[in-house]
Amino acid sequence: MVSIKHKSKNTEKLPSGWQELSVGETLRFKNGLNKAKEYFGYGTPIVNYMDVYQHSGLRSADVKGKVSVTRDEINNYSARKGDVLFTRTSETAEEVGMASVLLEDIPSAVFSGFVLRGRPQNDVLDRAFCQYCFGAPDVRKQIVSRSSYTTRALTSGGSLSKVFVRIPKSLGEQRAIATILSDTDGLIRRMEVLLAKKQDAKRATMQQLLTGKSRLPGFKKTWETKKIIEFTNCTSGGTPNTSVSEYWGGSIKWMNSGELNDKVIYDVEGRITEAGLRGSSTKLVPANSVLVGLAGQGKTRGTVAISRVPLCTNQSIAAILPSNDFVPEYLYYNLDYRYEELRGLSTGGEGRGGLNLSIIKSLPVPFPEKKEQEAITTVLYDMDAEIAQLNNTLEKYKVIKVGMMQQLLTGKIRIYGNHK
């Protein structure tokens, strides 16, 4: 193995058999290929930003992009097995400099201008270990702190070269660490696959039960179709004047449209006072109101949630009020399933405007008898509970992996044995 001399930047004592080195002592960096958009979609494989961001280890099947290039460009911007690729830019500093290693050769592959290539110059780093060592918490902290930020976060080969990593000298120990973390990744991937299957099953069930294509046992009455205004009423919220301190910091919950993504709302961040409620157009709506995002070009418009507590909302949320004539959870599931339809109903050219109360009130809803609404809700609620449990388990696995990386990639926990 190549012996590298370097100046330690970390005052913490190195574990026995470990070394600290700068990234520039083992990787040589190069910026990626930039081409006009007409060259993309055909040609040779190109490793793009999202390939690197989404995969700590890249295989041929992960690289979907194509680009038309010359032979010189293939030679100058080649992406080979063992190359370590880093995201060069990002909207936030926390996501810049994410690393991925090419685990297999991809014939004639190149890499894009939003990516930096680090090509190994020696045998200090095991290829599989590279999937993890650049994601160690201390290494990520250095990468983020060395990035620059104007309108976007940016890193460079020069900045990455000055980052220090601590690694076992033994390639065998590196491989042993990589194997443990890879096994954990496999567990996470299997859980993600199971979760995706459960989510697909729920969506298929919603498609059948919320449209009346399939009926639950014991229900035969013909469904009606009703507009929302025919069985309840709707209102929208408002925002108290932010320059009036007396309006803010009280005990009344006040919800912004971004919190619709929480789906089932038990609490929100904002709080207003009684004076803020009286002095603005916001309204206190009861628990079990169905909430719909009205405005915005992002994903929020058309997003549906249900409140479990009384609260106020901003002007970008419509609240469909509960009544004895329908099951609020049934309406929540029905509208949640129709997310794309709701976005398509937006006012303005090409759906770029927003929804409004008139549109919401006029929405037609397949309307079974109340007992069947309750039965459909129970089925979907049970599926949600199972999905939530899987999500919690998945998040626990991810937390465990982070803890394992912190211990294994610093040598605080050692893997002993015959590392070859």
C-alpha positions in Angstrom: 0.0 0.0 0.0 1.2 3.5 -0.8 2.4 5.4 2.3 1.1 9.0 2.5 2.5 11.8 4.6 0.2 14.5 5.7 -0.5 17.0 8.4 -3.2 16.0 10.9 -6.1 18.5 11.1 -8.0 16.6 13.9 -6.8 16.9 17.5 -8.6 13.6 18.5 -6.2 10.7 18.7 -6.2 8.4 15.8 -7.2 4.8 16.4 -4.4 2.2 16.2 -3.9 1.2 12.5 -5.7 4.2 11.1 -4.4 7.2 9.2 -5.7 10.7 8.4 -5.2 12.1 4.9 -6.6 14.9 2.7 -8.9 13.9 -0.1 -6.5 15.5 -2.5 -3.8 13.0 -1.5 -5.8 10.2 -3.0 -8.2 11.7 -5.6 -7.5 14.0 -8.5 -10.5 16.1 -9.5 -11.9 17.2 -12.8 -15.0 19.2 -13.7 -17.7 17.5 -15.8 -19.0 17.9 -19.4 -21.4 20.7 -20.4 -23.4 20.3 -23.6 -26.4 22.1 -25.2 -29.8 20.4 -24.5 -30.1 19.1 -28.1 -27.2 16.7 -27.5 -29.1 14.9 -24.7 -31.4 11.9 -24.9 -29.3 9.7 -27.2 -25.7 8.5 -27.4 -23.4 7.4 -24.7 -24.3 7.0 -21.0 -23.8 10.1 -18.8 -23.7 10.2 -15.0 -26.0 13.0 -14.0 -26.5 15.0 -10.7 -29.4 12.9 -9.5 -27.5 9.6 -10.2 -24.8 10.7 -7.7 -27.3 12.3 -5.3 -29.5 9.2 -5.0 -26.8 6.5 -5.0 -23.7 6.1 -2.8 -22.7 3.3 -5.2 -23.5 3.4 -8.9 -24.0 0.5 -11.3 -24.8 0.5 -15.0 -28.5 0.1 -14.3 -28.6 3.3 -12.2 -27.3 5.5 -15.1 -30.3 6.3 -17.4 -29.1 9.5 -19.1 -27.6 9.6 -22.6 -25.6 12.3 -24.4 -24.1 12.6 -27.9 -20.3 13.2 -27.5 -17.1 13.0 -29.5 -14.3 10.5 -29.0 -12.2 13.3 -27.4 -15.0 14.1 -25.0 -15.3 10.5 -24.0 -11.6 10.5 -23.3 -11.6 13.8 -21.4 -14.7 13.2 -19.3 -14.6 9.5 -18.9 -16.3 7.9 -15.9 -14.6 4.6 -14.9 -15.0 1.9 -12.3 -13.6 3.2 -9.0 -14.1 6.9 -9.8 -15.7 8.9 -6.9 -18.2 11.4 -8.1 -19.4 14.4 -6.1 -22.4 16.7 -6.6 -20.9 20.1 -7.5 -23.8 22.4 -6.8 -27.1 22.4 -4.9 -29.9 24.7 -3.6 -28.7 24.2 -0.1 -25.2 23.8 1.4 -26.3 20.6 3.2 -26.8 18.8 -0.1 -23.6 19.9 -1.9 -20.7 17.5 -2.3 -22.7 14.3 -2.0 -20.5 11.4 -3.1 -21.0 8.2 -5.1 -18.5 5.6 -6.4 -18.7 3.8 -9.7 -18.9 0.1 -8.7 -18.7 -1.3 -12.2 -17.5 -0.2 -15.7 -20.0 1.5 -17.9 -18.6 1.5 -21.5 -17.9 5.0 -22.9 -19.6 6.7 -19.9 -19.0 10.4 -19.2 -20.1 12.6 -16.3 -22.1 15.9 -16.4 -21.0 19.4 -15.6 -23.0 19.4 -12.3 -20.7 16.6 -11.1 -17.1 16.5 -10.1 -15.0 13.4 -10.7 -12.4 12.3 -8.2 -10.1 9.7 -9.8 -8.0 7.6 -7.5 -4.3 8.1 -7.7 -3.3 5.2 -5.4 -4.6 2.2 -3.6 -5.3 3.8 -0.3 -9.1 3.6 -0.5 -11.1 0.5 -1.1 -13.8 1.0 -3.8 -16.7 -0.3 -1.6 -15.5 1.7 1.4 -15.7 4.9 -0.8 -19.5 4.5 -0.7 -19.4 5.5 2.9 -16.2 7.3 4.0 -17.2 10.6 2.3 -20.6 10.5 4.0 -19.1 10.3 7.5 -20.6 13.1 9.7 -17.2 14.8 10.2 -16.4 14.6 6.5 -19.8 16.0 5.5 -19.3 18.8 8.0 -16.0 19.8 6.4 -17.5 19.6 2.8 -20.4 21.8 3.7 -18.2 24.4 5.6 -15.8 24.6 2.6 -18.6 25.2 0.1 -19.5 28.7 -1.1 -23.0 30.1 -1.5 -24.4 32.9 -3.7 -27.7 31.9 -5.3 -26.7 28.2 -4.9 -24.3 26.2 -2.9 -21.1 25.3 -4.8 -18.1 23.2 -4.2 -15.0 22.5 -6.2 -12.1 20.1 -6.7 -9.9 22.5 -4.8 -12.3 22.6 -1.8 -12.8 18.9 -1.7 -9.1 18.2 -1.9 -8.6 20.0 1.4 -11.1 17.9 3.2 -9.6 15.3 5.6 -10.8 11.8 6.1 -9.8 9.2 8.7 -9.5 5.7 7.4 -8.1 2.3 8.4 -4.7 1.6 6.8 -5.9 -2.0 6.1 -8.0 -2.3 3.0 -9.4 -5.4 4.6 -10.8 -3.5 7.5 -12.2 -0.9 5.1 -13.9 -3.7 3.2 -15.3 -5.2 6.5 -16.8 -1.8 7.4 -18.3 -1.4 3.9 -19.8 -4.9 4.1 -21.6 -4.1 7.4 -22.9 -0.8 6.1 -23.9 -2.4 2.8 -25.9 -5.0 4.6 -27.7 -2.2 6.5 -28.4 -0.5 3.2 -29.8 -3.8 1.9 -32.2 -3.9 4.9 -33.3 -0.3 4.2 -33.8 -1.0 0.5 -36.0 -4.0 1.3 -38.0 -2.0 3.7 -38.4 0.8 1.1 -39.6 -1.8 -1.5 -42.1 -3.2 1.0 -43.3 0.3 1.9 -43.8 1.1 -1.8 -45.8 -2.0 -2.4 -48.1 -1.1 0.6 -48.5 2.4 -0.8 -49.4 1.0 -4.3 -51.9 -1.4 -2.7 -53.5 1.5 -0.8 -53.8 3.6 -4.0 -55.3 0.7 -5.8 -57.8 0.2 -3.0 -58.7 3.9 -3.0 -59.3 3.7 -6.7 -61.8 0.9 -6.3 -63.5 1.9 -3.1 -63.8 5.7 -3.5 -65.3 5.3 -7.0 -67.8 2.5 -6.2 -66.0 0.2 -8.7 -65.7 -2.3 -5.8 -68.2 -2.5 -2.9 -67.6 -3.7 0.6 -69.7 -6.6 1.8 -73.2 -5.7 3.0 -73.6 -2.5 0.9 -75.8 -2.4 -2.1 -77.5 1.1 -2.2 -76.9 3.1 -5.3 -74.4 6.0 -4.8 -75.3 9.6 -5.4 -73.0 12.3 -6.7 -73.1 15.5 -4.7 -71.3 18.8 -4.9 -69.5 19.7 -1.7 -71.7 22.7 -1.2 -74.7 20.3 -1.1 -73.6 18.6 2.1 -71.4 21.1 3.9 -69.8 24.6 3.7 -66.3 25.9 3.0 -64.2 28.8 4.1 -60.7 30.2 3.6 -58.3 31.7 6.1 -56.1 34.8 6.4 -52.9 36.1 7.9 -52.9 38.6 10.7 -50.6 41.6 10.1 -47.1 40.4 10.9 -46.0 43.9 12.0 -48.5 44.0 14.8 -46.9 42.1 17.7 -50.2 41.9 19.6 -51.5 39.6 17.0 -48.9 36.9 17.4 -47.7 34.5 20.1 -51.0 33.7 21.6 -52.6 30.3 22.2 -54.7 29.9 19.0 -53.2 27.5 16.5 -52.5 29.1 13.1 -51.5 26.9 10.1 -49.6 27.8 7.0 -50.0 26.0 3.7 -46.7 24.1 3.9 -48.0 22.2 6.9 -50.6 20.5 4.7 -47.9 18.0 3.9 -48.3 16.6 7.4 -51.7 15.3 6.2 -53.2 14.5 9.6 -52.9 17.7 11.7 -52.6 17.5 15.4 -50.5 20.6 15.9 -48.9 23.4 13.9 -46.1 25.9 14.5 -47.9 29.2 14.3 -49.8 30.8 17.2 -52.0 33.9 17.1 -53.9 35.9 19.8 -57.6 36.6 20.1 -56.8 40.1 18.8 -55.1 38.5 15.7 -58.2 36.4 15.1 -60.5 39.4 15.3 -58.2 41.7 13.4 -57.8 39.5 10.3 -59.7 37.4 7.8 -58.6 34.2 9.3 -61.2 32.0 11.0 -61.2 29.4 13.7 -62.4 26.1 12.1 -63.4 23.0 14.1 -61.6 19.7 14.4 -62.1 17.3 11.5 -62.2 20.0 8.9 -60.8 18.8 5.6 -58.1 21.2 4.4 -57.1 21.9 0.8 -54.2 23.9 -0.5 -55.5 26.7 -2.8 -52.4 28.4 -4.2 -48.8 27.9 -5.3 -47.0 26.4 -8.3 -45.3 23.8 -6.2 -46.7 20.6 -4.8 -48.8 22.3 -2.1 -51.6 23.4 -4.4 -54.2 20.6 -4.3 -52.7 18.9 -1.3 -55.3 17.7 1.2 -55.1 17.2 4.9 -57.5 16.8 7.8 -57.3 18.7 11.1 -57.8 16.8 14.4 -57.8 20.1 16.4 -59.5 23.4 16.1 -57.2 25.9 14.3 -56.9 28.9 12.0 -55.3 28.8 8.6 -53.7 31.3 6.2 -55.4 32.5 3.0 -53.9 29.7 0.9 -56.0 27.0 2.6 -59.6 26.2 2.2 -61.4 24.5 5.1 -64.3 22.1 4.3 -66.3 22.1 7.5 -67.5 18.9 9.2 -71.2 18.2 9.5 -73.5 15.3 10.4 -74.3 14.6 6.8 -71.0 13.0 5.8 -67.8 11.4 7.2 -65.0 13.9 7.1 -62.4 11.1 6.8 -64.2 9.8 3.7 -64.0 13.2 2.0 -60.4 13.5 3.0 -59.5 10.2 1.4 -61.6 11.0 -1.7 -59.9 14.4 -2.3 -56.5 13.1 -1.4 -56.8 10.5 -4.1 -57.8 13.2 -6.6 -54.7 15.4 -6.1 -53.8 15.6 -9.8 -57.4 16.4 -10.7 -57.5 19.2 -8.2 -54.3 20.7 -9.6 -55.8 20.5 -13.1 -58.9 22.5 -12.0 -56.7 25.5 -11.0 -57.6 28.8 -12.5 -55.2 30.5 -14.9 -53.4 29.4 -18.0 -52.1 25.8 -18.0 -53.2 25.4 -14.3 -50.6 27.9 -13.1 -53.1 29.9 -11.0 -54.8 28.6 -7.9 -57.9 26.9 -6.7 -60.6 29.0 -5.0 -63.7 28.4 -2.8 -66.0 28.4 -5.8 -64.1 25.5 -7.4 -64.0 23.6 -4.1 -67.7 24.1 -3.4 -68.6 22.8 -6.9 -66.5 19.7 -6.7 -68.6 16.5 -7.4 -68.1 13.8 -4.9 -69.2 10.1 -5.2 -71.5 9.9 -2.2 -72.4 6.5 -0.6 -74.6 6.3 2.4 -72.9 7.4 5.7 -72.4 3.8 7.0 -70.6 2.8 3.8 -68.5 6.0 4.1 -67.5 4.9 7.6 -66.7 1.3 6.4 -64.5 2.6 3.5 -62.7 5.0 5.9 -62.0 2.1 8.3 -60.3 0.0 5.5 -58.2 3.0 4.4 -57.3 4.0 7.9 -56.1 0.5 8.7 -53.9 0.6 5.6 -52.6 4.0 6.7 -51.7 2.6 10.1 -49.7 -0.2 8.6 -47.9 2.2 6.2 -47.1 4.5 9.2 -45.7 1.6 11.1 -43.4 0.7 8.2 -42.4 4.3 7.8 -41.4 4.4 11.5 -39.4 1.2 11.2 -37.7 2.5 8.1 -36.7 5.8 9.8 -35.4 3.8 12.8 -33.2 1.8 10.4 -31.9 5.0 8.9 -31.1 6.4 12.3 -29.3 3.2 13.2 -27.2 3.4 10.0 -26.2 7.0 10.8 -25.1 5.8 14.3 -23.2 2.9 12.8 -21.4 5.2 10.4 -20.5 7.5 13.2 -18.9 4.7 15.2 -17.4 2.6 12.4 -16.0 5.4 10.3 -14.2 7.0 13.2 -12.8 3.8 14.6 -14.7 4.1 17.8 -16.0 0.6 17.1 -13.5 -1.7 15.5 -14.0 -4.8 13.4 -11.4 -7.4 14.4 -10.5 -10.5 12.4 -8.4 -11.6 9.6 -8.8 -8.7 7.1 -7.2 -9.6 3.8 
